[in-house]
Amino acid sequence: MHHQLKKAWFGGALCSLLGWSAATVAQQKDPADPALQIYRASATKINDLVHTKLDVRFDYGKRYMYGKEWVTLHPHFYATDSLTLDAKGMNINAVAVVKNGRNTNLTYTYADSLQLHIKLDRTYKADEQYTIYIDYTSKPEEYKSEGSAAITDAKGLYFINPDGKVPNKPTEIWTQGESESSSVWFPTIDKSNQKSTSEISITVDKKYKTLSNGLLVKQVNNSNGTRTDTWKLDQPFAPYLFMMAIGDYAIVKDNWHGKEVSYYVEPAYEKYAKDIFGDTPEMLSFYSKILGVEYPWPKYSQVIARDYVSGAMENVTATLHGQFVQKTDRELLDDDRLGNSVIAHELFHHWFGDLVTCESWSNLTVNESFADYSEYLWFEHKFGKDAADEHAYDALQGYFRSAQYSGDKDLVRFHYHDKEDMFDAITYQKGGCILHMLRTVVGDSAFFKSLNLYLKTYAYKATEAQQLRLAVEEVTGRDMNWFFNQWYYGSGYPELDLNYAYDENTHQVSVFVKQVQKANKVWELPMAIDVYASGKKERHMITLSTRADTLTFTSSAKPDLVNVDAEKVTVMKKNDHRDLSTYVFQYFNAPNYLDRREALEICLKQQSNPDARKVVLAAVKDKFEGLREYAISGLKLDDDAVKTAIAPVLADLAKNDPFAKVRSAAIAQLGKLADAQYESLFESKLSDRSYTVEGQALAALSSTNLDKAFTLARSMEKDAKGELLSGIAQVYVKKGDEGSLPFFKKHFEEASAGQEKFEAAVQYIGILSTTSNTESVNQGFDQIKDMADQFHNPMVNNYLINILTPVLEKKQTAAKSATGEQQAAFNEQATHLQGILQSLKAPKTTTEQE
């Protein structure tokens, strides 16, 4: 699974949210929480799934699914005369054992509406299969489920706009099984260490397309205007990976090695399907090659779902994506490869997660860290090492922020409040970074050979992290307990304090390293140190293993740079006591993206220094667009020397850089100058293909000619998407135009759940801040609060608090300067918003969490 709101969002303009499951602070500080005392073991296997056959049809009015199931099982080892199936919130109409094509009714109990306890007709041994027939009704809208920050709902089966009453929204049905919600729509043993083959027959109105696991083996047109599609997969997979999607889709087909590759999109996006998903065949080839295991399933389809409750889901052979992936060619210019990374992530799961599956949610990282790291591997292959390293840097910073906010935990953890808490930045981002470290420690050849052995040894089985360790040990011949105990079965990260000295008499370079993390844990850290001196670079491989290490190297001259952790792969923070000159040298001579970024970060803080400014000027023209954008965004144009040196370069970049985010960053900086000489440039970029560039150009134009910007903004509303909407909002807020409120209210209400909803909320808040009508303002704030409740994420609440607090202050200030009815209105708005802020700040109680 990929959680859509993934990237960093603190500071500056709105970027993607870091939407990881973040337990509340109160929970983290309460080790006495009974739930945290439970050892979360792998589920005990009494019976094993073998095959699941379903026949389903739908009642759109009631939001019901009528199902018939034939589930084949056998005892795992010990003989048994009973079977327990997970079946959540259903009506159970009949339960029978199937013998020679005939059903014999069985005794069952279903008191809690969560588990179906069946008394079998006799005692079965491990080598005896039996088939149970169940007639049931799934009622997902009536099932009371609790989601999480990662997966905002757990109904299993979703009816989207089933009565067609919502304009401009398609009617769809789709499922979401992870973590244990498949049992809302069919009875099963809903555990990740179970696997079953499947046959799913879906009856729908003829106008709809269907998608499910495996191959479409049969289609039958029925006399009542419906059609029954039967999908079959003969390879076993976990229950949480079962899926259905039904809707009015356009299907665009590709192929790979004779296997169908298909893309299910809304009809309006049919012509963009290959723009969105077109890299999939190349990804299939790339991953098959590096893993030495060819894509193991008979087809690969991807489908877009409206109002999806997470980001994307790797259902076997049929990945489901949230609507945020579905974009026009223009929108893709501003995608910053997010959609591409999600597509890669879900595909890689078809090896790690689908072929080999975590045996328990405690070991979820053996699914998710690999999918997270697959994004790095793909970026490295497709876009180059700089792009991959930038992606990894963002992931690591996301983990650091999450750890600071919600506490740190083991990568593999056997104690948690709820299984949904495992879907966090530790399991994903930290896990992916740890795999990158492991690759560096053992070397590329050994790393990929280890993955190959792991996949081949445990294909169609469930595993834990120790089995990954054993695979690495078998390939390398090395004991890897030190690595796994430290990174998988422990928490936290090292923090290093670095100092340097050079003795001209002995020609000795000394590096003084202290591990200063507060925890008592001392880390074993193998890493490379590069010493640059006399025009040469010499690499030293070292291992830190004590609280304080002194490393000594011979150098014929005082080094220009001693580059600790030269590969820049260690999950750590460091305080590096070095001169500016070493960073200047580092930018121009050390090879990696992270070397250049680290140097640039220091130089951006000292732009008034000519040497630092030299680096900044070079960085705005760096070979990698990500660093160009970072350098531009950090410019201090209030420094005349900086402005004189860089403003002409910015104008050129704004016009001609091939990457939209660089053009946008350059325009944003020029806009801060409020200089009329750039007005024609800003106007020219209002016809840029990128919505982000258009939005920034509009905002920049408002700094020199607000009336013109306002008039143009009105004319651009009809085709406003993404950051163009933000630009329009900035102009309207600056103009103080209350008449624009209905436009942004409508946009917020129609926005799809997730990232799009949140971005619409930020724009809506901007307009509400300038609106005087109390009824409209309070209604708008209530809508924002309702959205926050649906996100179910403390980090979202925290972000909203940060942007709503200045709005409160603005309303309070307005009240002080007003009189009479107007003063009363602003006071009422401030009081209402104050209550909402208090609600957002309040931690949920344990009862609410559960």
Salt bridges, closest charged atoms under 4 A:
ASP33 OD2 - HIS417 NE2 3.50
ASP48 OD2 - HIS76 ND1 2.77
ASP55 OD1 - ARG57 NH2 3.51
ASP81 OD2 - LYS119 NZ 2.69
ASP121 OD2 - LYS99 NZ 2.57
GLU128 OE2 - ARG122 NH2 3.15
ASP135 OD2 - LYS68 NZ 2.92
GLU141 OE2 - LYS155 NZ 3.27
GLU142 OE1 - LYS139 NZ 3.64
GLU146 OE2 - HIS792 NE2 3.54
ASP163 OD2 - ARG63 NH2 3.88
GLU180 OE1 - LYS191 NZ 3.27
ASP190 OD2 - LYS88 NZ 3.96
ASP229 OD1 - ARG227 NE 2.77
ASP234 OD1 - LYS232 NZ 3.16
ASP254 OD1 - LYS274 NZ 3.75
GLU260 OE1 - LYS253 NZ 3.71
GLU266 OE2 - ARG306 NE 2.74
ASP279 OD1 - LYS382 NZ 3.88
GLU282 OE2 - HIS381 NE2 3.11
GLU282 OE1 - LYS382 NZ 2.89
GLU294 OE1 - HIS257 ND1 3.69
ASP307 OD2 - LYS169 NZ 2.56
GLU314 OE2 - HIS349 NE2 3.71
ASP329 OD2 - ARG689 NH2 3.09
GLU331 OE1 - LYS721 NZ 3.76
ASP335 OD1 - LYS327 NZ 2.78
ASP336 OD2 - LYS7 NZ 3.30
ASP336 OD1 - LYS661 NZ 3.17
ASP354 OD2 - HIS350 NE2 3.51
GLU368 OE1 - HIS345 NE2 3.30
GLU368 OE1 - HIS349 NE2 2.95
ASP372 OD2 - LYS6 NZ 3.08
GLU375 OE2 - HIS2 NE2 3.42
GLU375 OE1 - LYS6 NZ 3.10
GLU375 OE2 - HIS345 ND1 2.74
GLU375 OE1 - HIS391 NE2 2.58
GLU380 OE1 - ARG439 NH1 3.18
ASP386 OD2 - ARG596 NH2 2.82
ASP389 OD2 - LYS385 NZ 2.70
GLU390 OE1 - LYS661 NZ 3.86
ASP424 OD2 - ARG413 NH1 2.82
ASP444 OD1 - ARG439 NE 2.85
GLU473 OE2 - ARG469 NH1 3.04
ASP497 OD1 - HIS577 NE2 2.86
ASP530 OD2 - LYS537 NZ 3.87
ASP530 OD1 - ARG539 NE 2.74
GLU567 OE2 - ARG539 NH1 2.64
ASP576 OD2 - LYS574 NZ 3.79
ASP576 OD2 - ARG578 NE 3.13
ASP595 OD1 - LYS568 NZ 3.04
GLU598 OE2 - LYS574 NZ 2.95
GLU598 OE1 - ARG578 NH2 3.39
ASP622 OD1 - ARG596 NH2 2.94
GLU625 OE2 - ARG337 NH2 3.04
GLU629 OE1 - LYS661 NZ 3.97
ASP657 OD2 - ARG628 NE 2.88
GLU679 OE2 - LYS708 NZ 3.43
GLU683 OE2 - LYS708 NZ 2.84
ASP688 OD1 - ARG663 NH2 2.87
ASP688 OD2 - LYS685 NZ 3.19
GLU694 OE1 - ARG330 NH2 3.06
ASP707 OD1 - LYS735 NZ 2.63
GLU717 OE2 - ARG714 NH1 3.12
ASP719 OD2 - ARG330 NH1 3.07
ASP737 OD2 - ARG714 NH2 2.59
GLU749 OE2 - LYS745 NZ 2.65
GLU750 OE2 - LYS746 NZ 3.09
ASP782 OD1 - HIS832 NE2 2.70
ASP789 OD1 - LYS785 NZ 2.84
